């Protein structure tokens, strides 16, 4: 008869010290929870990457507009830069806090 006891999974961060039984909970439940955790982590990181990509596109567009406006209305150059920089800093903060 096979031994249905798994003891001391050292790679776990969930504090699992041992599982025992007939396999109804044991390793299969741990595996399912681990896969679900990885899936959530992956979705979280994909969301963060989309947010970062969008922010970079917006910062690029604002920077291009800043350059254009500096050519046609140079007196507002300082204000254009402040607006573009404020957006970039706020977007970076949102992404780092995500």
MMTF fields as JSON, N, C-alpha, C and O atoms, coordinates in Angstrom:
{
  "mmtfVersion": "1.0.0",
  "mmtfProducer": "UNKNOWN",
  "numBonds": 391,
  "numAtoms": 392,
  "numGroups": 98,
  "numChains": 1,
  "numModels": 1,
  "chainsPerModel": [1],
  "groupsPerChain": [98],
  "chainIdList": ["A"],
  "bondAtomList": [4, 2, 8, 6, 12, 10, 16, 14, 20, 18, 24, 22, 28, 26, 32, 30, 36, 34, 40, 38, 44, 42, 48, 46, 52, 50, 56, 54, 60, 58, 64, 62, 68, 66, 72, 70, 76, 74, 80, 78, 84, 82, 88, 86, 92, 90, 96, 94, 100, 98, 104, 102, 108, 106, 112, 110, 116, 114, 120, 118, 124, 122, 128, 126, 132, 130, 136, 134, 140, 138, 144, 142, 148, 146, 152, 150, 156, 154, 160, 158, 164, 162, 168, 166, 172, 170, 176, 174, 180, 178, 184, 182, 188, 186, 192, 190, 196, 194, 200, 198, 204, 202, 208, 206, 212, 210, 216, 214, 220, 218, 224, 222, 228, 226, 232, 230, 236, 234, 240, 238, 244, 242, 248, 246, 252, 250, 256, 254, 260, 258, 264, 262, 268, 266, 272, 270, 276, 274, 280, 278, 284, 282, 288, 286, 292, 290, 296, 294, 300, 298, 304, 302, 308, 306, 312, 310, 316, 314, 320, 318, 324, 322, 328, 326, 332, 330, 336, 334, 340, 338, 344, 342, 348, 346, 352, 350, 356, 354, 360, 358, 364, 362, 368, 366, 372, 370, 376, 374, 380, 378, 384, 382, 388, 386],
  "bondOrderList": [1, 1, 1, 1, 1, 1, 1, 1, 1, 1, 1, 1, 1, 1, 1, 1, 1, 1, 1, 1, 1, 1, 1, 1, 1, 1, 1, 1, 1, 1, 1, 1, 1, 1, 1, 1, 1, 1, 1, 1, 1, 1, 1, 1, 1, 1, 1, 1, 1, 1, 1, 1, 1, 1, 1, 1, 1, 1, 1, 1, 1, 1, 1, 1, 1, 1, 1, 1, 1, 1, 1, 1, 1, 1, 1, 1, 1, 1, 1, 1, 1, 1, 1, 1, 1, 1, 1, 1, 1, 1, 1, 1, 1, 1, 1, 1, 1],
  "groupList": [{"groupName": "UNK", "atomNameList": ["N", "CA", "C", "O"], "elementList": ["N", "C", "C", "O"], "formalChargeList": [0, 0, 0, 0], "bondAtomList": [1, 0, 2, 1, 3, 2], "bondOrderList": [1, 1, 2], "singleLetterCode": "X", "chemCompType": "L-PEPTIDE LINKING"}],
  "groupTypeList": [0, 0, 0, 0, 0, 0, 0, 0, 0, 0, 0, 0, 0, 0, 0, 0, 0, 0, 0, 0, 0, 0, 0, 0, 0, 0, 0, 0, 0, 0, 0, 0, 0, 0, 0, 0, 0, 0, 0, 0, 0, 0, 0, 0, 0, 0, 0, 0, 0, 0, 0, 0, 0, 0, 0, 0, 0, 0, 0, 0, 0, 0, 0, 0, 0, 0, 0, 0, 0, 0, 0, 0, 0, 0, 0, 0, 0, 0, 0, 0, 0, 0, 0, 0, 0, 0, 0, 0, 0, 0, 0, 0, 0, 0, 0, 0, 0, 0],
  "groupIdList": [1, 2, 3, 4, 5, 6, 7, 8, 9, 10, 11, 12, 13, 14, 15, 16, 17, 18, 19, 20, 21, 22, 23, 24, 25, 26, 27, 28, 29, 30, 31, 32, 33, 34, 35, 36, 37, 38, 39, 40, 41, 42, 43, 44, 45, 46, 47, 48, 49, 50, 51, 52, 53, 54, 55, 56, 57, 58, 59, 60, 61, 62, 63, 64, 65, 66, 67, 68, 69, 70, 71, 72, 73, 74, 75, 76, 77, 78, 79, 80, 81, 82, 83, 84, 85, 86, 87, 88, 89, 90, 91, 92, 93, 94, 95, 96, 97, 98],
  "secStructList": [7, 7, 7, 7, 3, 3, 3, 7, 7, 6, 6, 7, 1, 1, 7, 7, 7, 3, 3, 3, 1, 1, 1, 1, 1, 2, 2, 2, 2, 2, 2, 2, 2, 2, 2, 2, 2, 2, 2, 2, 2, 2, 2, 2, 2, 2, 2, 2, 2, 2, 2, 2, 2, 2, 2, 2, 2, 2, 2, 2, 2, 2, 2, 2, 2, 2, 2, 2, 2, 2, 2, 2, 7, 4, 4, 4, 2, 2, 2, 2, 2, 2, 2, 2, 2, 2, 2, 2, 2, 2, 2, 2, 2, 2, 2, 2, 2, 7],
  "xCoordList": [0.837, 0.0, 0.89, 1.92, 0.485, 1.288, 1.145, 0.106, 2.188, 2.176, 1.541, 2.059, 0.436, -0.285, 0.058, -0.777, 1.243, 1.635, 2.739, 3.762, 2.514, 3.536, 3.952, 3.11, 5.196, 5.63, 6.641, 7.475, 6.541, 7.507, 7.825, 8.908, 6.873, 7.126, 7.898, 7.307, 9.203, 10.059, 9.938, 10.327, 9.422, 9.318, 8.066, 7.848, 7.249, 5.973, 6.104, 6.842, 5.391, 5.333, 4.016, 3.719, 3.223, 1.923, 1.96, 0.917, 3.118, 3.231, 2.775, 2.417, 2.78, 2.347, 3.43, 4.573, 3.073, 4.063, 3.816, 4.766, 2.563, 2.319, 0.896, -0.016, 0.726, -0.565, -0.606, 0.4, -1.706, -1.83, -3.274, -4.174, -3.479, -4.829, -4.891, -3.884, -6.079, -6.288, -6.15, -6.473, -5.689, -5.494, -6.673, -6.614, -7.751, -8.91, -8.611, -9.212, -7.708, -7.284, -5.852, -5.613, -4.937, -3.529, -2.964, -3.232, -2.192, -1.412, -2.273, -1.935, -3.38, -4.195, -4.805, -4.864, -5.265, -5.814, -4.72, -4.927, -3.56, -2.428, -2.065, -1.818, -2.033, -1.696, -2.717, -2.351, -3.994, -5.046, -4.916, -5.038, -4.671, -4.494, -3.274, -3.302, -2.206, -0.981, -1.204, -0.757, -1.889, -2.188, -3.093, -2.881, -4.093, -4.98, -4.206, -4.445, -3.288, -2.464, -1.6, -1.485, -0.993, -0.176, -1.014, -0.565, -2.222, -3.104, -3.453, -3.434, -3.774, -4.104, -2.894, -3.017, -1.728, -0.502, -0.224, 0.147, -0.402, -0.175, -1.138, -0.722, -2.41, -3.393, -3.056, -3.191, -2.618, -2.233, -1.082, -1.114, -0.075, 1.087, 0.727, 1.272, -0.175, -0.618, -1.354, -1.173, -2.177, -2.871, -1.89, -2.055, -0.881, 0.144, 0.912, 1.229, 1.211, 1.926, 1.083, 1.603, -0.21, -1.102, -1.16, -1.105, -1.27, -1.295, 0.001, -0.033, 1.134, 2.424, 2.553, 3.04, 2.12, 2.194, 1.348, 1.785, 0.146, -0.744, -0.152, -0.191, 0.392, 1.0, 2.18, 2.35, 2.999, 4.151, 3.7, 4.298, 2.653, 2.112, 1.604, 1.836, 0.906, 0.381, 1.494, 1.42, 2.516, 3.654, 4.354, 4.758, 4.499, 5.097, 4.285, 4.842, 2.964, 2.097, 2.173, 2.24, 2.162, 2.273, 3.622, 3.7, 4.669, 6.004, 6.081, 6.668, 5.49, 5.471, 4.671, 5.074, 3.535, 2.717, 3.46, 3.38, 4.175, 4.984, 6.002, 6.15, 6.699, 7.689, 7.061, 7.605, 5.908, 5.213, 4.751, 4.946, 4.136, 3.637, 4.767, 4.592, 5.92, 7.072, 7.515, 8.029, 7.318, 7.685, 6.694, 7.083, 5.385, 4.401, 4.043, 3.583, 4.245, 3.975, 5.04, 4.771, 6.252, 7.362, 7.17, 7.815, 6.318, 6.141, 5.505, 5.607, 4.864, 4.243, 5.086, 4.611, 6.343, 7.199, 7.298, 7.226, 7.459, 7.59, 6.302, 6.354, 5.161, 3.883, 3.652, 3.156, 4.002, 3.835, 4.657, 4.2, 5.881, 6.758, 6.197, 6.231, 5.683, 5.101, 3.925, 3.79, 3.074, 1.914, 2.354, 1.865, 3.275, 3.756, 4.469, 4.278, 5.282, 6.001, 5.044, 5.217, 4.038, 3.065, 2.33, 2.121, 1.939, 1.267, 2.203, 1.803, 3.437, 4.396, 4.659, 4.713, 4.82, 5.077, 3.856, 3.997, 2.66, 1.447, 1.237, 0.851, 1.485, 1.331, 2.335, 1.99, 3.562, 4.584, 4.191, 4.419, 3.61, 3.187, 2.061, 2.074, 1.098, -0.003, 0.505, 0.074, 1.425, 1.975, 2.782, 2.68, 3.576, 4.393, 3.525, 3.885, 2.397, 1.49, 0.561, -0.093, 0.488, -0.439, -0.221, -0.914],
  "yCoordList": [-1.172, 0.0, 1.245, 1.284, 2.246, 3.465, 4.338, 4.344, 5.063, 5.992, 7.295, 7.924, 7.709, 8.908, 10.116, 11.006, 10.165, 11.273, 12.079, 11.532, 13.395, 14.293, 15.17, 15.86, 15.161, 15.955, 17.003, 16.784, 18.128, 19.221, 19.619, 19.335, 20.28, 20.85, 22.135, 23.161, 22.097, 23.219, 24.41, 25.512, 24.247, 25.357, 26.175, 27.128, 25.843, 26.521, 27.751, 27.75, 28.782, 29.968, 30.0, 30.989, 28.937, 28.92, 28.304, 28.202, 27.888, 27.335, 25.893, 25.434, 25.188, 23.795, 22.957, 22.941, 22.264, 21.39, 19.95, 19.178, 19.566, 18.203, 18.049, 18.745, 17.133, 16.699, 15.198, 14.527, 14.668, 13.223, 12.868, 13.69, 11.676, 11.226, 10.401, 9.875, 10.296, 9.432, 10.17, 9.608, 11.387, 12.145, 13.021, 13.749, 12.98, 13.8, 15.279, 16.126, 15.598, 16.98, 17.092, 17.645, 16.614, 16.475, 17.28, 18.472, 16.606, 17.242, 17.849, 18.916, 17.208, 17.747, 19.086, 19.982, 19.256, 20.533, 21.596, 22.737, 21.211, 22.13, 22.574, 23.757, 21.64, 21.958, 22.906, 23.861, 22.652, 23.533, 24.938, 25.917, 25.047, 26.366, 27.076, 28.283, 26.323, 26.905, 27.419, 28.515, 26.64, 27.059, 28.283, 29.207, 28.305, 29.467, 30.713, 31.801, 30.556, 31.684, 32.194, 33.402, 31.279, 31.684, 32.395, 33.38, 31.912, 32.532, 33.951, 34.864, 34.138, 35.484, 36.406, 37.566, 35.884, 36.677, 37.065, 38.205, 36.128, 36.409, 37.481, 38.399, 37.382, 38.381, 39.744, 40.767, 39.757, 41.005, 41.677, 42.882, 40.893, 41.438, 41.871, 42.857, 41.156, 41.576, 42.903, 43.767, 43.071, 44.349, 45.477, 46.575, 45.212, 46.222, 46.572, 47.739, 45.567, 45.811, 46.632, 47.515, 46.35, 47.134, 48.577, 49.51, 48.752, 50.094, 50.843, 52.015, 50.17, 50.798, 51.149, 52.226, 50.248, 50.5, 51.711, 52.562, 51.775, 52.904, 54.207, 55.23, 54.168, 55.372, 55.831, 57.031, 54.9, 55.285, 55.892, 56.856, 55.331, 55.913, 57.329, 58.234, 57.51, 58.839, 59.833, 60.986, 59.404, 60.29, 60.652, 61.799, 59.678, 59.968, 60.986, 61.908, 60.814, 61.76, 63.152, 64.158, 63.199, 64.502, 65.156, 66.373, 64.366, 64.907, 65.441, 66.495, 64.712, 65.185, 66.479, 67.418, 66.519, 67.733, 68.888, 70.03, 68.584, 69.609, 70.198, 71.417, 69.345, 69.816, 70.673, 71.709, 70.227, 70.977, 72.339, 73.364, 72.335, 73.592, 74.557, 75.773, 74.025, 74.892, 75.619, 76.735, 74.995, 75.639, 76.721, 77.779, 76.448, 77.433, 78.474, 79.565, 78.156, 79.103, 78.925, 78.354, 79.418, 79.191, 79.787, 79.348, 80.748, 81.37, 80.411, 80.64, 79.364, 78.409, 77.165, 76.201, 77.189, 76.004, 75.452, 74.241, 76.331, 75.869, 75.178, 74.151, 75.742, 75.144, 73.806, 72.87, 73.701, 72.42, 71.326, 70.2, 71.698, 70.718, 70.293, 69.109, 71.239, 70.905, 69.939, 68.997, 70.177, 69.304, 67.897, 66.916, 67.793, 66.478, 65.754, 64.552, 66.469, 65.852, 65.415, 64.348, 66.24, 65.893, 64.605, 63.745, 64.468, 63.241, 62.043, 60.995, 62.198, 61.095, 60.645, 59.446, 61.587, 61.255, 60.567, 59.576, 61.09, 60.482, 59.077, 58.171, 58.889, 57.56, 56.582, 55.435, 57.019, 56.148, 55.755, 54.618, 56.669, 56.375, 55.337, 54.41, 55.492, 54.535, 53.149, 52.151, 53.097, 51.802, 51.151, 49.942, 51.926, 51.334, 50.899, 49.965, 51.56, 51.184, 50.038, 49.459, 49.699, 48.683, 47.4, 46.425],
  "zCoordList": [0.0, 0.0, 0.0, 0.674, -0.754, -0.886, 0.348, 1.008, 0.642, 1.753, 1.273, 0.35, 1.876, 1.461, 2.326, 2.49, 2.873, 3.728, 3.052, 2.64, 2.943, 2.43, 3.6, 4.174, 3.959, 5.103, 4.682, 3.804, 5.326, 5.234, 3.81, 3.299, 3.173, 1.854, 2.069, 2.406, 1.88, 2.262, 1.333, 1.721, 0.133, -0.8, -0.619, -1.366, 0.332, 0.495, 1.376, 2.361, 1.014, 1.857, 2.619, 3.288, 2.529, 3.186, 4.561, 5.208, 5.034, 6.357, 6.459, 7.544, 5.377, 5.382, 6.03, 5.571, 7.093, 7.714, 7.325, 7.198, 7.133, 6.678, 6.188, 6.634, 5.271, 4.788, 4.97, 4.739, 5.366, 5.401, 5.124, 5.296, 4.708, 4.448, 3.195, 2.72, 2.67, 1.521, 0.196, -0.851, 0.214, -1.023, -1.374, -2.365, -0.592, -0.91, -0.699, -1.36, 0.194, 0.39, -0.085, -1.158, 0.632, 0.34, -0.81, -0.961, -1.599, -2.65, -3.738, -4.252, -4.112, -5.2, -4.822, -5.664, -3.579, -3.145, -3.082, -3.493, -2.568, -2.532, -3.945, -4.18, -4.88, -6.273, -6.874, -7.559, -6.626, -7.154, -6.588, -7.325, -5.289, -4.673, -5.233, -5.475, -5.436, -5.975, -7.397, -7.734, -8.232, -9.608, -9.602, -10.387, -8.736, -8.649, -8.226, -8.749, -7.289, -6.847, -7.99, -8.191, -8.739, -9.885, -10.934, -11.52, -11.179, -12.166, -11.759, -12.585, -10.483, -9.995, -10.092, -10.486, -9.731, -9.809, -11.252, -11.53, -12.167, -13.578, -14.077, -14.785, -13.723, -14.151, -13.559, -14.23, -12.302, -11.631, -12.385, -12.637, -12.737, -13.441, -14.857, -15.354, -15.511, -16.846, -16.766, -17.624, -15.75, -15.55, -15.311, -15.841, -14.523, -14.254, -15.526, -15.76, -16.346, -17.602, -18.567, -19.249, -18.631, -19.494, -19.012, -19.813, -17.716, -17.136, -17.452, -17.826, -17.302, -17.582, -19.057, -19.399, -19.931, -21.368, -21.757, -22.531, -21.217, -21.504, -20.985, -21.668, -19.786, -19.218, -20.057, -20.274, -20.533, -21.363, -22.69, -23.169, -23.282, -24.512, -24.259, -25.06, -23.134, -22.805, -22.52, -22.946, -21.811, -21.531, -22.836, -23.026, -23.736, -25.039, -25.828, -26.424, -25.83, -26.539, -25.915, -26.622, -24.586, -23.909, -24.184, -24.355, -24.226, -24.515, -25.94, -26.184, -26.875, -28.271, -28.373, -29.06, -27.682, -27.699, -27.036, -27.488, -25.973, -25.299, -26.269, -26.348, -27.001, -27.969, -29.057, -29.439, -29.552, -30.598, -30.08, -30.734, -28.894, -28.337, -27.989, -28.072, -27.602, -27.334, -28.6, -28.525, -29.762, -31.027, -31.421, -31.916, -31.194, -31.649, -30.581, -30.917, -29.327, -28.244, -27.162, -26.105, -27.436, -26.51, -25.116, -24.164, -24.989, -23.669, -22.659, -21.454, -23.118, -22.213, -21.953, -21.351, -22.41, -22.319, -20.893, -20.685, -19.934, -18.55, -18.081, -17.404, -18.442, -18.039, -18.728, -18.101, -20.003, -20.719, -20.049, -19.854, -19.707, -19.056, -17.7, -17.363, -16.924, -15.621, -15.764, -14.983, -16.768, -16.972, -17.363, -16.803, -18.322, -18.764, -17.628, -17.444, -16.872, -15.755, -14.644, -14.056, -14.361, -13.316, -13.684, -12.828, -14.951, -15.382, -15.239, -14.733, -15.682, -15.634, -14.192, -13.919, -13.283, -11.878, -11.262, -10.545, -11.539, -10.987, -11.541, -10.802, -12.829, -13.439, -12.845, -12.562, -12.656, -12.057, -10.639, -10.227, -9.898, -8.528, -8.522, -7.711, -9.417, -9.505, -9.86, -9.284, -10.813, -11.245, -10.133, -9.925, -9.422, -8.347, -7.164, -6.448, -6.953, -5.86, -6.251, -5.383, -7.537, -8.032, -7.358, -7.648]
}
